[in-house]
Structure formats: structure tokens, C-alpha cells
Amino acid sequence: MSRSLPLLWLGLLWLAVLASPAPARACTICLAADPFLDAGDIAVRPAGELSGSLQVRGWSRRTGQLPGDGPGRKENDSHRVDLLLSWTPVDRVTLTVDLPWTFNEITDTRPMERNTSRIGGFGDASLALSAIVWRDRDVAPDSWIELRGLVKAPTGASSKRVDGVKDPQLQSGTGSWDFGTGVAGVRRFEKVWLYLSGFYRFNSPGSLDYEYGDFFLINSATHFPLGAVFDNELLEPYTLGFEMNFRYADGDEFRGMRFADSGGSMLYLTPSLRSRLPWSSEGRGPWLRGSVQIPATSSWLDGNQTEDPIWSVGLQVSY
């Protein structure tokens, strides 16, 4: 296994180069990715298994001012740390708790002034359920279909005053109960794994008279276990991935008015690398995964919006 270390560090260096040009930018609750795929690998978990992952993401977004706030620009730079804990109490059913910490920064630029505000703290926790409704066989299946559900609770602070202003887009939480539902399918071959999912999220009115728009996600992923692809034992710890992450979001509303610089469609092209670490136990990790979501275009977004690449690094272990 020690001979694989140079390849591991080469992969991490490649991911760092991709991620370093700029912090990412996007709305805190409508990141274009599969929240279930982020929680772990593509696998059927045995009954009684526990797993945990720690994921760090960064993003940023530029828009106009909120309705009624006059002319100007806002730049939102954020980082988020998610602790994801999964449990499979019975065969076919997995529960996942997401405990997030957020670190948000908004730079407000107006004709005669420029201010930067920052806030950090525990965000809105969520509980997700995934249930396998069909699989080609009970033991080590190669194909299966899952139904998903999600509920997000308003556990994060959502009305803090910073620099004399309560900005709804700066808050750690939204102050709303939100719900989601979706479906996913997996097909595993010897040298490639295919994944496709769709997910719709319903967002309710939150704090400070702000409501994020509902959104729909479509995600496809192709994973290549490099050891099988190249028939090389040295590459067995590594899986190369490529995703297409599509998001359509309704516009947000603020004080009963639609926020023109919100909503629309977005497509990301997402390379990833997953590695079993040298001290891992067979089949249970720990695993290290990194990815970069690269926007195909920002022209599908409504109003005046710009989003940059979103980087992500995560560590997962099962026991």
C-alpha cells in the first residue's frame, strides 16, 4: 500500500490546483449537487452499519441588491462544514443526519460606500431517508432504485444583526422548515458505475420576510474504479468520477416582492477523485474525496447573477 502514496498525493495536488483560483459562490441552500451522494459512496449498506463523513465546501456568488435596497452589488463568499452521520437500521433503509456549520461573508458595494459583514455558526440541520425499492439481487446487487425524502429544521440563527443590519442572505439559517423528495438509480459494471438522480425541494417562508425559491436537481455521475479500469493493483484505492449537476430554482421573495437576481437554471461539470487511505480497513475506509463543480455557464440564471466554481473535500469512514 505504501507504493500508492505518491499517486494519492498527486491526486490531492491536482484537486488543490483546480480548487485554488477562487472560493466558490452560490446560494447556501440550493447548491447543485446530490445531497445523498455527498454523504458517501455508491453502495448498498448492510443492516446495522454506521458511517460518518466530514465535508468542507466553499462557494461564492455575485448579485444585485435586495428589493427596496437601491442600486449596488452584493458578493457572497461562504464556507460550510457538514458532519454527516448515516445509519442503516434495517435492510434497504438508511437514515442520514446532516449537522452543518456555516461561515458567511457579504461585501455590499453601493455608489458611495463598500461594507463587508461576516457571520458564522451552526446552520440548519436536516434528516434524510433513503429506501431501496428494487434491486436485482439481495446480496451484492449491481442495480437498484431508491426513493428519498428529506426534512430540514430551522436550527441555525436566522435574525442576527451584524453591523446594524439584519441581512437574510448573511444568516447561518433560514428560519424555515423545508422538505424534499426524490428518486435515484444505480448500475454497476466491472469497470464503470453509473448513477442518476432527481430531487425536488419545497422551501417555506423563513425569517426576516425572506423565502428561498423551491428548486429541482438532476444529477448524473460516472465513477471509474481505476484498479479495474487499468487492471493495476497500485490503482485499486482510487476512483475517478465525473458528474453533471443541474439545478432549476424558482426566484426568491423578500418582503412580498420577487428578488429579480435569483432563480434560473445552472449546470455544473464536476470531476472528482476518491481514495481509500493507506491505513483503511477493507471496504470501510477511511476514504478521502475531493471535487470541483465548474459552471458550464451563468447565462441561464435570472437577472444579474454570477456563480464561480464550488470546491469540496470530504473524509468518510464506516464501521
C-alpha angles and dihedrals in degrees: 000000000000090000088064094061095089090055091049093053091044089056092048091049090051091053093047091053091052093047100043106074095079142345111259125257131211143110114296098236103034104056108158103241140091108272091201096049089049089058093065149318128312100274145122106245119218120238112276096023119141123197137175135193136185116208130186121195136176130195144154140199138190124211142148124271124289118267111286095016096101130231123335145084135271126206116195118198116181143172126194133192116200125194106199119192118187130189130181103204094176136009113289096012126095127179121200127191117200115203109185134191116197133200113191132183127183124189110200114201119190131168093269105022147032123204133177122205128186136193136170138180148104112328135205112309121216139195120213130191126200121188126185107224097176137016134167093238138358097237120058095341121201096200133035144152124223134195117211138201133181138186124189121200126208095246097136126084107266108173107043118146115229121183088350094305133100103212113185092204092055097054125110090229138026099226090231139112107233132185137198141185134186151145135237138188132201132196119182123197127177095263104022138035120206125203133180129176142168125198134179123197126198114207120197128205112288140190127313092027091289126134123183114219122253113257142200125214129199116185132180124184135185118194124193117197096213095206091060095039094054097024089234125139092206090063096048094101092058133081120184116206140189125191138182110210116192124185131184115186133182116231121273122245126221122187090344094308127108114248102232094202095062138077131031133110132308134184123196127191108212127194116188141180125206123191134185105225119239095250094048124127117238112285096348106078144181089229128188119208131182131179143169122211107211116196113236089202141335093210092094092063119100120249122344107341136139126185127190132202118301117220126201136183123182142176122207134185134175129201 
